[in-house]
Amino acid sequence: MEVIQDNAIDLSVKIAGIKMKNPVMVASGTFGYGEEFSSFMDLRELGAIVAKSITLLPRPGNPPPRIIETPAGMLNSIGLQNVGLDRFISDKMVFLRNIGIPIIVSISGEDSGEYVELSKRLSEVEGVSGLEVNISCPNVAHGGMIFGSDTCLTYALVKAIRSATKLPIIVKLSPNVTNIVEIAKTAVEAGADALSLINTLLGMAIDIYTKRPKLGNVTGGLSGPAIRPIAVRMVWQVAKAVNVPIIGMGGIMSTSDALEFIIAGANAISIGTANFVNPQTALEIISGIKDYMIQNHIQNINHLVGSLRLEK
Ligand SMILES: Cc1cc2nc3c(=O)[nH]c(=O)nc-3n(C[C@H](O)[C@H](O)[C@H](O)COP(=O)(O)O)c2cc1C
């Protein structure tokens, strides 16, 4: 069989019209505003950065404790703590736009009007490659996951954002639903250019001695390796049902984890919880995917997407 040279490997992907030099992204809320990780790695090596979800006004987030470890994962109840749109534009975007890779801005709101306003204002900001619409945050009392758990609300929201911006729209789905395929199809019908999945699974932990919840907000979102099989299953189901690119995430810690998602149908993958364990994870996975492609004679990453074999 023909040997593929290292420089002949094509890792580039196009997600919602956004060109990335490789399919490895970092997930919203686990990579700050990029700058926090700049001393650990060359950020230019990443496929794209998805910034922490922003809201119109700054948010302090939920009361502590907001993060606890669980077997094979973590529970967080951050509650969308963020600097708010004005400071994001005047401060955080200045650093982000100078990195030289696609910057995807995650938006979240309490109502449709807030998402629309965020979309309009961000459309005017230099260096924003696309919007990730977070309709899946499990840690807020208003908005968040409520939008992503109901097809009517998903449709109306995505449609309203579609009319407000020409930026690529990536809708981030919640796993806390009975039928994620229904929500995925609805988001695409309403104008989503791509889908991200999954956000965290709603969970809870109790201190048996104090009989109090371990998180200040009582419940939180479960992430990390514990949720990976659920995420892979959902990516596979959604990929079969829609014709837009999919960004897969949920417990990706290693190259083989990332490859599972790609084979299941993800066009790109995102690293979340692993950034807290080893900030180099994304870069290690980029080179690991390349090695796998050389070993398996795959020249173009797109040929691997959805290559799951079901025949016996
Ligand atoms: C501490 C923490 C904060 C997060 N904040 C956000 C957020 O602001 N917006 C969002 O869309 N997802 C947020 N997420 C969800 C992640 O982006 C990702 O979808 C999820 O954690 C699953 O991937 P993982 O298991 O690799 O972490 C957060 C996750 C964690 C652990």
The ligand as an SDF file (V2000), in Angstrom:
LIG
                    3D

 31 33  0  0  0  0  0  0  0  0999 V2000
  -16.6530   24.3500   34.0080 C   0  0  0  0  0  0  0  0  0  0  0  0
  -17.4670   24.2410   32.7480 C   0  0  0  0  0  0  0  0  0  0  0  0
  -18.0570   25.3900   32.2120 C   0  0  0  0  0  0  0  0  0  0  0  0
  -18.8110   25.3000   31.0400 C   0  0  0  0  0  0  0  0  0  0  0  0
  -19.3730   26.4440   30.5230 N   0  0  0  0  0  0  0  0  0  0  0  0
  -20.0360   26.3840   29.3400 C   0  0  0  0  0  0  0  0  0  0  0  0
  -20.5270   27.5660   28.7190 C   0  0  0  0  0  0  0  0  0  0  0  0
  -20.3590   28.6940   29.2060 O   0  0  0  0  0  0  0  0  0  0  0  0
  -21.2030   27.4350   27.5560 N   0  0  0  0  0  0  0  0  0  0  0  0
  -21.4000   26.2270   26.9360 C   0  0  0  0  0  0  0  0  0  0  0  0
  -22.0070   26.1620   25.8630 O   0  0  0  0  0  0  0  0  0  0  0  0
  -20.9170   25.0780   27.5000 N   0  0  0  0  0  0  0  0  0  0  0  0
  -20.2460   25.1480   28.6640 C   0  0  0  0  0  0  0  0  0  0  0  0
  -19.7350   23.9920   29.2150 N   0  0  0  0  0  0  0  0  0  0  0  0
  -19.9560   22.7030   28.5350 C   0  0  0  0  0  0  0  0  0  0  0  0
  -18.7440   22.2940   27.6660 C   0  0  0  0  0  0  0  0  0  0  0  0
  -18.4980   23.2440   26.6500 O   0  0  0  0  0  0  0  0  0  0  0  0
  -18.9760   20.9050   27.0290 C   0  0  0  0  0  0  0  0  0  0  0  0
  -20.0850   20.9640   26.1800 O   0  0  0  0  0  0  0  0  0  0  0  0
  -19.2320   19.8130   28.0640 C   0  0  0  0  0  0  0  0  0  0  0  0
  -18.4570   20.0200   29.2180 O   0  0  0  0  0  0  0  0  0  0  0  0
  -18.9610   18.4080   27.5240 C   0  0  0  0  0  0  0  0  0  0  0  0
  -17.6210   18.2650   27.1110 O   0  0  0  0  0  0  0  0  0  0  0  0
  -16.4650   17.6770   28.0880 P   0  0  0  0  0  0  0  0  0  0  0  0
  -16.9930   16.4380   28.7190 O   0  0  0  0  0  0  0  0  0  0  0  0
  -15.2870   17.4500   27.1880 O   0  0  0  0  0  0  0  0  0  0  0  0
  -16.1990   18.7430   29.0990 O   0  0  0  0  0  0  0  0  0  0  0  0
  -18.9820   24.0480   30.3890 C   0  0  0  0  0  0  0  0  0  0  0  0
  -18.3750   22.9050   30.9360 C   0  0  0  0  0  0  0  0  0  0  0  0
  -17.6240   22.9800   32.0920 C   0  0  0  0  0  0  0  0  0  0  0  0
  -16.9810   21.7310   32.6270 C   0  0  0  0  0  0  0  0  0  0  0  0
  1  2  1  0
  2  3  1  0
  2 30  2  0
  3  4  2  0
  4  5  1  0
  4 28  1  0
  5  6  2  0
  6  7  1  0
  6 13  1  0
  7  8  2  0
  7  9  1  0
  9 10  1  0
 10 11  2  0
 10 12  1  0
 12 13  2  0
 13 14  1  0
 14 15  1  0
 14 28  1  0
 15 16  1  0
 16 17  1  0
 16 18  1  0
 18 19  1  0
 18 20  1  0
 20 21  1  0
 20 22  1  0
 22 23  1  0
 23 24  1  0
 24 25  2  0
 24 26  1  0
 24 27  1  0
 28 29  2  0
 29 30  1  0
 30 31  1  0
M  END
$$$$
